[in-house]
Amino acid sequence: MINILYVIPFLGLGGAERQLVELVKNINREIYNPFVCCIGLNGELAAEVEEKGIKIFLLGKKRRREALRVIFNIIKLIRENDIDIVHSWMFSAGLYGRIAAKLAKVPVIIYAERGLYRWKKWYHIRLDNFLDGFTDRLIANADAVSRFYADQHNTNLDKWTTIYNGVDKNRFNGDNSEMVIKKIKESLNIPSSSQIVGMIGNLIYSKAHDSLIKAAPQILKAIPDTYFVFVGGAPQSIKKHVPYRTLNEFKCLAENSGCSERIIITGYRDDIPEILSCFDVLVLPSKKSTTEGCPNVILEAMAAQKPVVAAKVSGIPEILINAVNGFLISPESSQELAEKVLVLLKDKSLANEMGRAGEKVLNDRFTVSRMVEETEQLYSTLLKDKTNI
């Protein structure tokens, strides 16, 4: 049995956290024995991991001065559980997890970057460069992410492996009947005959929620019976590094738009498959400075057979094929966003065709089973190279 310790800041409602959860839930338990270590507390997704009988260790870090304690606690976990692979996710977990793994002489050390984190200062990059030197493999969730960090860290691109995110299609194969859609719309005070343009994601500036708000008047002028639904909030995990809006700030933005009666802000929801079933179009306008790598929400829309309009930035063009499963637009362009959304709202046949095409693209390239298989293959290759296991 190969023991793997996954180190992550916490298991909250984020894209990286969702991918780790899907990985540990679906990894081959006859070969791999996964453990999860949260640098802070557990978070909303922890229950899914524990339901699979996977142990979660909580280190409860709150302050910088606890760094040494955290490192030594991880070393203790490694030794007590005879860990063969340490796979760390995101900067802080990558810092503590990789140092602990090196000191504990773990055979294989892996680090995963999940987005284009431009907030890093020179000293963060210096630390990354040092840690990359003894890391066996660096994983990105899009080629754009690999290229960004190979350039930022001045590392060899050959040390990077791209493993795209995967979506559990079964989450989106539930009861999305007209009855369910009607029920969701009623809960949001949206008439059953109205069309919905939606965004799902944390309220960070780089996602450009304001671009959809600016596009709303033009869309409403052409199709008055349209609603705009925003799902998401600002999780604790992003507040230290990424500029974001609070829910109250976002509500003020909507109120000043001139069409606030058609804008609905839900905050966090745990029924994303049902919410997506109500959308006619999903959008992700994004800024040039976006942190997006391989956005889960686009893949989820594809699983739900929904067309997507998204910005041509970062890893988005790697998963969204223009005029096939959606439209690519210029970053932050409310004009282009309105134009492409209107095309899809006016032409239901085209929208449905793009939705079906998206599901096919997902089935071919972005399933959880494919993501898990590629990760397991990487584990096997690295272990053979390092230990002959």
C-alpha positions in Angstrom: 0.0 0.0 0.0 1.3 3.4 -1.0 0.6 6.1 1.6 0.0 9.7 0.4 -0.3 12.8 2.5 -2.2 15.7 0.8 -1.4 19.1 2.4 -3.8 22.0 1.7 -4.6 25.2 3.6 -8.2 24.0 4.3 -11.2 22.3 2.6 -13.5 25.2 2.0 -15.6 26.1 -1.0 -13.0 26.6 -3.7 -12.0 25.1 -7.0 -8.7 23.6 -5.7 -10.4 22.2 -2.7 -13.0 20.6 -4.8 -10.4 19.0 -7.0 -8.5 17.5 -4.1 -11.7 16.1 -2.6 -12.6 14.5 -6.0 -9.1 13.0 -6.2 -9.0 11.4 -2.7 -12.6 10.2 -3.0 -11.9 8.4 -6.3 -8.3 7.3 -6.1 -7.7 3.5 -6.2 -7.8 2.5 -2.5 -6.4 -0.9 -3.3 -3.1 0.7 -4.2 -3.2 4.1 -2.5 -4.0 5.1 1.1 -4.7 8.8 1.2 -4.5 11.1 4.2 -5.4 14.8 4.2 -3.7 17.5 6.3 -5.3 21.0 6.6 -2.9 23.7 7.7 -5.8 25.6 9.3 -9.3 24.2 10.0 -11.2 21.7 7.9 -13.9 23.6 5.9 -17.2 22.8 4.2 -16.0 20.0 2.0 -14.3 18.0 4.7 -17.5 15.9 5.3 -17.2 14.4 1.8 -13.7 13.2 2.6 -14.6 11.8 6.0 -17.6 9.9 4.5 -15.0 7.9 2.5 -13.2 6.9 5.7 -10.2 9.2 4.9 -8.4 10.7 7.9 -8.1 14.5 8.0 -5.5 16.0 10.3 -6.2 19.6 11.4 -3.1 21.7 12.4 -5.1 24.8 13.3 -2.5 27.4 12.3 -3.6 31.0 12.9 -0.4 33.0 13.1 2.9 33.2 11.2 4.9 32.4 14.3 3.3 28.9 14.3 5.2 28.0 11.2 7.8 25.8 13.0 5.1 24.0 14.9 3.2 23.3 11.7 6.3 21.9 10.0 7.2 19.6 12.9 3.6 18.4 13.1 3.6 17.5 9.5 7.0 15.6 10.0 5.3 13.7 12.8 2.4 12.8 10.6 4.7 11.6 7.9 6.7 9.4 10.2 3.6 8.0 12.1 1.9 7.1 8.8 4.9 5.9 6.8 4.2 8.4 4.0 5.6 7.6 0.6 4.3 10.7 -1.3 3.6 14.3 0.0 1.4 16.2 -2.5 0.9 19.8 -1.4 -1.6 22.3 -2.9 -1.1 26.1 -3.1 1.5 28.3 -1.6 1.3 28.1 2.2 0.7 24.3 2.2 3.4 23.9 -0.4 5.8 25.8 1.8 5.2 23.8 5.0 4.4 20.5 3.3 7.5 20.5 1.1 9.9 21.5 3.9 8.5 18.8 6.2 8.7 16.2 3.4 12.3 17.0 2.7 13.3 16.9 6.4 11.4 13.6 6.8 13.1 12.2 3.7 9.9 11.4 1.9 10.6 9.5 -1.4 8.4 11.6 -3.6 7.5 15.4 -3.2 4.9 17.0 -5.4 3.5 20.5 -5.5 0.3 21.7 -7.3 -0.3 25.3 -8.4 -4.0 25.9 -9.2 -4.0 29.4 -10.7 -2.0 32.4 -11.8 -1.3 33.9 -8.4 0.2 37.3 -9.3 0.1 38.5 -5.7 3.4 36.8 -4.9 6.2 39.1 -3.8 9.9 38.6 -4.6 10.4 36.7 -1.4 7.5 34.3 -2.2 9.1 33.6 -5.6 12.5 33.1 -4.0 11.0 30.6 -1.6 9.2 28.8 -4.5 12.5 28.6 -6.4 14.3 27.1 -3.4 11.4 24.6 -2.8 11.1 23.7 -6.5 14.8 22.6 -6.4 13.9 19.5 -4.3 10.4 19.0 -5.6 10.1 15.9 -7.9 7.2 17.2 -10.0 5.2 20.4 -10.3 1.6 20.1 -11.4 -0.6 22.7 -13.1 -4.2 22.5 -14.1 -3.7 24.2 -17.4 -0.7 24.8 -19.8 -1.2 28.5 -19.2 -0.4 28.0 -15.5 2.7 25.9 -16.3 4.0 28.6 -18.6 3.3 31.4 -16.1 5.2 29.7 -13.3 8.0 28.4 -15.4 8.6 32.0 -16.4 8.0 33.5 -12.9 10.1 30.9 -11.1 12.6 30.6 -13.9 12.2 26.8 -13.8 12.4 24.3 -16.6 9.1 23.7 -18.2 9.9 20.0 -18.4 9.5 19.8 -14.6 5.8 20.8 -15.0 3.0 18.4 -15.7 -0.5 19.6 -16.7 -3.3 17.6 -15.3 -6.6 19.3 -16.1 -9.4 19.5 -13.6 -12.1 16.9 -13.7 -15.8 17.1 -12.9 -18.0 14.4 -11.4 -20.7 14.1 -14.1 -22.9 12.2 -11.7 -23.4 15.4 -9.7 -25.1 16.9 -12.7 -27.1 13.9 -13.8 -29.8 14.3 -11.2 -33.4 15.4 -11.4 -33.2 18.6 -13.5 -36.8 18.3 -14.6 -39.1 21.2 -15.2 -40.5 20.7 -11.7 -37.0 21.2 -10.2 -36.3 24.2 -12.4 -39.6 25.8 -11.5 -38.9 25.2 -7.8 -35.5 26.9 -7.9 -36.9 29.8 -9.9 -39.7 30.3 -7.4 -37.2 30.3 -4.5 -35.4 33.1 -6.3 -38.6 35.0 -7.2 -38.0 34.5 -10.9 -41.0 33.8 -13.2 -40.9 30.3 -14.8 -40.9 31.8 -18.3 -37.9 34.1 -17.7 -34.4 33.5 -19.0 -31.4 33.5 -16.7 -27.8 34.6 -17.3 -25.6 33.5 -14.4 -22.2 33.7 -12.8 -20.9 31.3 -10.1 -17.7 32.0 -8.2 -16.0 33.8 -5.4 -16.6 37.6 -5.4 -13.0 38.4 -6.4 -12.3 41.4 -8.7 -10.5 39.4 -11.3 -13.6 37.5 -12.2 -15.2 40.8 -13.4 -18.7 40.4 -12.1 -19.1 44.0 -12.8 -18.8 43.3 -16.6 -22.1 41.4 -16.5 -23.8 44.1 -14.4 -22.6 46.7 -17.1 -23.9 44.4 -19.8 -27.3 43.9 -18.2 -29.0 47.1 -19.5 -28.1 46.2 -23.1 -29.4 42.6 -22.7 -32.6 43.8 -21.0 -33.3 46.3 -23.8 -33.4 43.4 -26.3 -34.9 40.8 -24.0 -36.7 42.4 -21.1 -37.7 39.2 -19.4 -34.1 38.3 -18.4 -32.7 37.9 -14.9 -29.0 37.9 -13.8 -28.1 35.5 -11.0 -24.8 35.7 -9.1 -23.8 32.8 -6.8 -20.8 33.0 -4.5 -19.1 34.9 -1.7 -15.6 35.7 -0.4 -14.1 32.7 1.4 -11.5 33.2 4.2 -8.8 31.4 2.1 -8.6 34.2 -0.5 -9.0 37.3 1.7 -5.3 37.6 2.6 -4.0 37.8 -1.0 -6.7 38.5 -3.6 -8.8 41.7 -3.9 -12.5 40.8 -3.4 -15.9 42.3 -2.8 -18.0 41.7 0.3 -21.6 40.7 -0.3 -22.7 44.1 0.9 -20.3 45.9 -1.5 -21.6 43.8 -4.4 -25.2 44.5 -3.5 -24.4 48.2 -3.6 -22.9 47.7 -7.1 -26.1 46.0 -8.2 -28.3 48.7 -6.7 -26.5 51.4 -8.7 -26.8 49.6 -12.0 -30.3 50.9 -12.8 -31.6 47.4 -13.2 -31.3 46.0 -9.6 -34.7 44.5 -9.7 -33.4 42.0 -12.3 -30.2 41.2 -10.4 -30.2 38.4 -7.8 -27.3 37.8 -5.4 -27.6 34.5 -3.6 -24.3 34.2 -1.7 -23.1 30.7 -1.3 -25.3 27.8 -2.4 -24.7 24.1 -1.9 -27.1 23.1 -4.8 -25.0 24.2 -7.7 -26.2 21.4 -10.1 -29.8 22.6 -9.5 -28.9 26.2 -9.9 -27.0 25.5 -13.1 -30.0 23.7 -14.5 -32.0 27.0 -14.3 -29.3 29.0 -16.2 -29.7 29.6 -19.9 -26.1 30.9 -20.2 -23.2 30.8 -17.8 -20.7 33.7 -18.1 -17.2 34.3 -16.8 -16.0 37.7 -18.2 -12.7 37.8 -16.2 -10.0 40.5 -16.2 -6.6 40.2 -17.8 -5.2 39.9 -14.3 -7.4 36.8 -13.6 -6.1 34.1 -11.3 -8.1 31.5 -13.2 -6.3 28.3 -14.2 -8.8 25.7 -15.3 -12.1 27.1 -13.9 -14.3 24.4 -12.4 -17.4 26.4 -13.1 -17.0 26.2 -16.9 -16.5 22.4 -16.7 -19.6 22.2 -14.5 -21.6 24.2 -17.0 -20.4 21.8 -19.7 -21.6 18.8 -17.5 -25.0 20.5 -17.2 -25.1 21.1 -21.0 -25.1 24.8 -20.7 -23.4 27.2 -23.2 -20.7 29.5 -21.8 -19.5 33.0 -22.6 -16.0 33.6 -21.1 -12.9 35.7 -21.5 -10.0 34.6 -23.6 -7.5 34.6 -20.8 -5.3 32.2 -18.8 -6.4 28.5 -19.3 -9.9 29.3 -20.4 -9.2 28.9 -24.2 -7.8 25.4 -23.4 -11.3 24.2 -22.3 -13.7 26.5 -24.1 -13.7 26.2 -27.9 -14.9 29.4 -29.5 -18.3 28.9 -31.4 -18.3 25.2 -30.4 -19.3 24.9 -26.7 -19.5 28.7 -26.1 -18.0 32.0 -27.0 -14.7 33.5 -26.1 -14.6 37.3 -25.7 -12.1 40.0 -24.8 -11.4 40.4 -21.0 -13.8 42.7 -19.2 -15.7 43.6 -22.4 -19.3 44.2 -21.4 -20.2 45.0 -25.0 -18.9 41.7 -26.4 -20.5 39.9 -23.4 -23.9 41.4 -24.1 -23.7 40.6 -27.8 -22.7 37.0 -27.3 -25.2 36.4 -24.5 -28.0 37.8 -26.7 -27.0 35.5 -29.5 -27.6 32.5 -27.2 -30.7 33.8 -25.6 -32.3 34.5 -29.0 -31.3 31.2 -30.6 -32.3 28.4 -28.3 -31.3 25.8 -30.9 -27.8 27.1 -31.1 -27.6 27.3 -27.2 -28.7 23.7 -26.9 -26.2 22.6 -29.6 -23.4 24.3 -27.8 -24.5 22.7 -24.5 -24.4 19.3 -26.0 -21.0 20.0 -27.6 -19.7 21.1 -24.2 -20.8 17.8 -22.6 -18.9 15.9 -25.3 -15.8 18.0 -24.7 -16.1 17.3 -21.0 -16.5 13.5 -21.6 -13.5 13.4 -23.8 -11.1 15.5 -21.6 -12.3 16.7 -18.3 -13.8 13.9 -16.2 -12.8 13.0 -12.7 -11.8 9.5 -13.8 -9.4 11.0 -16.3 -7.9 13.4 -13.8 -7.5 10.6 -11.2 -6.0 8.2 -13.8 -3.4 10.8 -14.9 -2.5 11.6 -11.3 -2.1 7.9 -10.4 0.1 7.4 -13.5 2.3 10.3 -12.3 2.6 8.8 -8.8 3.6 5.4 -10.3 6.2 6.9 -12.6 7.8 9.0 -9.8 7.8 6.2 -7.3 9.5 3.9 -9.8 12.1 6.5 -10.6 12.8 7.2 -6.9 12.2 3.9 -5.1 11.6 1.1 -7.6 8.2 0.5 -6.0 
